[in-house]
Amino acid sequence: MIKIEKMNKNHINQVVEIENESFDIPWSRNSFEKELFENKFAYYFVALDGKKVVGYGGLWHIVNEGHITNIAVAKEYRNKGIGKLILKSLCDLAIELEMIGLTLEVRKTNKIAQNLYKKIGFKIDGIRREYYSDTKEDAIIMWKYFIPENEIE
Ligand SMILES: CC(C)(COP(=O)(O)OP(=O)(O)OC[C@H]1O[C@@H](n2cnc3c(N)ncnc32)[C@H](O)[C@@H]1OP(=O)(O)O)[C@@H](O)C(=O)NCCC(=O)NCCS
């Protein structure tokens, strides 16, 4: 059974391993430490199989919005619903903190992640041209709102 918990310092080594196998430009260990210990707007969860970290995801709480910073699942645990579980936990947190919605950027070619976000109700809301410095790839901006858009002030 996979459990979701708040990320703590004991998880960081395993998180960095998953980060390195998941992204072309991975965050450093130092970035995760800063997120956990210094950024008071940051929230991170891990997915655990026993004590083993098998995925993680996080967001920044900016005014009344949540900006998803990253989400990844260890290669051998993908396609088992863990990504959805992490994303749903971020949505639950956002609702608990009374955010109006969650947003994220995803590479135009990353169809798997886009599928995941669409499954949870995220919709495409724009494009940032040449957002990724490594490949000059466009970013797709996605949003999921928790209150009707016509009620947003
Ligand atoms: C994106 C990622 C987090 C998905 O995690 P996951 O645990 O494998 O996803 P899930 O098993 O919960 O699947 C969720 C949905 O994603 C889509 N999906 C997952 N694997 C897929 C695949 N191989 N091909 C197409 N769609 C896929 C499906 O729509 C799936 O829903 P379904 O099972 O109801 O059909 C994982 O692939 C990953 O870590 N990728 C590398 C890092 C990354 O790209 N992060 C996102 C950055 S924006």
The ligand as an SDF file (V2000), in Angstrom:
LIG
                    3D

 48 50  0  0  0  0  0  0  0  0999 V2000
    4.3120   12.1070  -15.0260 C   0  0  0  0  0  0  0  0  0  0  0  0
    4.4590   11.0520  -13.9130 C   0  0  0  0  0  0  0  0  0  0  0  0
    4.6420   11.7750  -12.5660 C   0  0  0  0  0  0  0  0  0  0  0  0
    3.1780   10.1980  -13.8700 C   0  0  0  0  0  0  0  0  0  0  0  0
    3.2380    9.3580  -12.7300 O   0  0  0  0  0  0  0  0  0  0  0  0
    2.5860    7.9070  -12.7200 P   0  0  0  0  0  0  0  0  0  0  0  0
    2.5660    7.4300  -11.3290 O   0  0  0  0  0  0  0  0  0  0  0  0
    3.2760    7.0510  -13.7140 O   0  0  0  0  0  0  0  0  0  0  0  0
    1.1090    8.2410  -13.2450 O   0  0  0  0  0  0  0  0  0  0  0  0
   -0.2200    7.4020  -12.9180 P   0  0  0  0  0  0  0  0  0  0  0  0
    0.0770    5.9370  -12.9270 O   0  0  0  0  0  0  0  0  0  0  0  0
   -0.8650    7.9790  -11.7040 O   0  0  0  0  0  0  0  0  0  0  0  0
   -1.0670    7.7230  -14.2220 O   0  0  0  0  0  0  0  0  0  0  0  0
   -1.8500    8.8920  -14.2960 C   0  0  0  0  0  0  0  0  0  0  0  0
   -2.2700    9.1370  -15.7350 C   0  0  0  0  0  0  0  0  0  0  0  0
   -1.1460    9.5180  -16.4860 O   0  0  0  0  0  0  0  0  0  0  0  0
   -1.2610    8.9930  -17.8060 C   0  0  0  0  0  0  0  0  0  0  0  0
   -0.1590    8.0690  -18.0470 N   0  0  0  0  0  0  0  0  0  0  0  0
    0.6390    7.4450  -17.1460 C   0  0  0  0  0  0  0  0  0  0  0  0
    1.5730    6.7100  -17.7840 N   0  0  0  0  0  0  0  0  0  0  0  0
    1.3450    6.8780  -19.1000 C   0  0  0  0  0  0  0  0  0  0  0  0
    1.9930    6.3890  -20.2780 C   0  0  0  0  0  0  0  0  0  0  0  0
    3.0430    5.5660  -20.2120 N   0  0  0  0  0  0  0  0  0  0  0  0
    1.5160    6.7880  -21.4870 N   0  0  0  0  0  0  0  0  0  0  0  0
    0.4530    7.6190  -21.5770 C   0  0  0  0  0  0  0  0  0  0  0  0
   -0.2070    8.1310  -20.4870 N   0  0  0  0  0  0  0  0  0  0  0  0
    0.2540    7.7490  -19.2820 C   0  0  0  0  0  0  0  0  0  0  0  0
   -2.5850    8.2870  -17.8820 C   0  0  0  0  0  0  0  0  0  0  0  0
   -3.5500    9.2140  -18.3170 O   0  0  0  0  0  0  0  0  0  0  0  0
   -2.8230    7.9300  -16.4380 C   0  0  0  0  0  0  0  0  0  0  0  0
   -4.1680    7.7900  -16.1020 O   0  0  0  0  0  0  0  0  0  0  0  0
   -4.9000    6.3430  -16.2620 P   0  0  0  0  0  0  0  0  0  0  0  0
   -4.0220    5.3480  -15.5740 O   0  0  0  0  0  0  0  0  0  0  0  0
   -6.2100    6.5450  -15.5510 O   0  0  0  0  0  0  0  0  0  0  0  0
   -5.0090    6.1260  -17.7230 O   0  0  0  0  0  0  0  0  0  0  0  0
    5.6620   10.0960  -14.1900 C   0  0  0  0  0  0  0  0  0  0  0  0
    5.5420    9.6120  -15.5120 O   0  0  0  0  0  0  0  0  0  0  0  0
    7.0230   10.7780  -14.0580 C   0  0  0  0  0  0  0  0  0  0  0  0
    7.5980   10.8060  -12.9640 O   0  0  0  0  0  0  0  0  0  0  0  0
    7.5490   11.3150  -15.1770 N   0  0  0  0  0  0  0  0  0  0  0  0
    8.8590   11.9980  -15.1600 C   0  0  0  0  0  0  0  0  0  0  0  0
    8.7800   13.3280  -14.4550 C   0  0  0  0  0  0  0  0  0  0  0  0
    7.7750   14.2600  -15.0880 C   0  0  0  0  0  0  0  0  0  0  0  0
    7.6560   14.3600  -16.3030 O   0  0  0  0  0  0  0  0  0  0  0  0
    7.0570   14.9960  -14.2340 N   0  0  0  0  0  0  0  0  0  0  0  0
    6.0680   15.9760  -14.6560 C   0  0  0  0  0  0  0  0  0  0  0  0
    6.7460   17.2640  -14.9150 C   0  0  0  0  0  0  0  0  0  0  0  0
    5.6100   18.5210  -15.4230 S   0  0  0  0  0  0  0  0  0  0  0  0
  1  2  1  0
  2  3  1  0
  2  4  1  0
  2 36  1  0
  4  5  1  0
  5  6  1  0
  6  7  2  0
  6  8  1  0
  6  9  1  0
  9 10  1  0
 10 11  2  0
 10 12  1  0
 10 13  1  0
 13 14  1  0
 14 15  1  0
 15 16  1  0
 15 30  1  0
 16 17  1  0
 17 18  1  0
 17 28  1  0
 18 19  1  0
 18 27  1  0
 19 20  2  0
 20 21  1  0
 21 22  1  0
 21 27  2  0
 22 23  1  0
 22 24  2  0
 24 25  1  0
 25 26  2  0
 26 27  1  0
 28 29  1  0
 28 30  1  0
 30 31  1  0
 31 32  1  0
 32 33  2  0
 32 34  1  0
 32 35  1  0
 36 37  1  0
 36 38  1  0
 38 39  2  0
 38 40  1  0
 40 41  1  0
 41 42  1  0
 42 43  1  0
 43 44  2  0
 43 45  1  0
 45 46  1  0
 46 47  1  0
 47 48  1  0
M  END
$$$$
